[in-house]
Amino acid sequence: MADRTIKSILRFIADKASVDRTERDIGRIEKALDEQRAAAERTQQAFTSLEDVSVRIGAAGAAVLDAVQILTTAASGVAVALNDEVVSRGAWASTPLADGDRVEVLTAVQGG
């Protein structure tokens, strides 16, 4: 009888340990899912922002300067490429944008 009781207690302890491990695993999985959801939301917000910028830049008569003013608040240390070609600062206002143009705005960052 004592052996049976000891075996029952050991099974109970093993089952409890298994449940504890499972609950910890579930907690880790839930945390990972929350992180994935947050990352997906940030990505969606970034795409929404890009779509908004695209609509504002797509207005008739938009120039490179308009894109720069939308994409950065930096007053200096800014370089712009339009379709992989550098556009000099003096030409930003007079360089028109066309549908499908790719504008890259690069800003200098201090530090290392």
SVG drawing of the C-alpha trace seen along z (x, -y; Angstrom):
<svg xmlns="http://www.w3.org/2000/svg" viewBox="-2 -77 34 79">
<polyline fill="none" stroke="black" stroke-width="0.4" points="0.0,0.0 2.8,-2.4 4.5,-1.7 1.2,-2.6 0.9,-5.8 4.5,-6.8 4.0,-6.1 0.8,-8.2 2.6,-11.1 5.5,-10.9 3.1,-10.8 1.3,-13.8 4.6,-15.7 5.7,-14.8 2.3,-15.9 2.5,-19.2 6.0,-19.8 4.8,-19.2 1.9,-21.6 4.2,-24.2 6.5,-23.8 3.5,-24.0 2.3,-27.2 5.7,-28.7 5.9,-27.7 2.4,-29.2 3.6,-32.4 6.6,-32.6 4.5,-31.9 2.0,-34.6 4.8,-37.1 6.3,-36.3 2.9,-36.7 2.4,-40.0 5.8,-41.2 5.0,-40.0 1.6,-41.8 3.4,-45.0 6.0,-44.7 3.2,-44.1 1.4,-47.2 4.6,-49.3 5.1,-48.0 1.5,-48.8 1.9,-52.3 5.1,-52.8 3.4,-51.8 0.5,-54.1 2.9,-56.9 4.7,-56.2 1.4,-56.1 0.5,-59.5 3.8,-60.9 3.4,-59.4 0.0,-61.1 1.2,-64.4 4.3,-64.3 2.2,-63.0 0.5,-66.4 0.8,-68.2 3.9,-70.3 5.7,-68.7 9.4,-69.1 12.3,-67.4 12.2,-70.2 8.6,-69.2 9.7,-65.6 12.6,-66.8 10.4,-69.0 8.0,-66.1 10.6,-63.4 13.0,-65.3 13.1,-68.3 16.9,-68.5 18.2,-71.9 21.7,-70.7 23.5,-67.6 20.9,-66.4 21.6,-64.8 19.0,-63.7 19.0,-61.2 16.3,-61.0 16.2,-57.7 19.7,-56.9 21.1,-60.3 22.3,-62.9 20.3,-66.2 22.3,-69.3 20.7,-71.4 20.3,-74.3 18.2,-72.2 15.8,-70.8 13.1,-73.4 13.3,-73.2 13.6,-69.4 10.1,-68.1 8.8,-64.7 7.0,-62.3 4.9,-59.3 7.1,-56.4 10.2,-58.5 12.2,-57.1 13.4,-59.8 16.1,-59.0 16.7,-61.5 19.8,-60.9 20.7,-62.8 24.1,-62.9 24.3,-61.5 26.9,-62.4 28.5,-59.8 30.0,-56.4"/>
</svg>
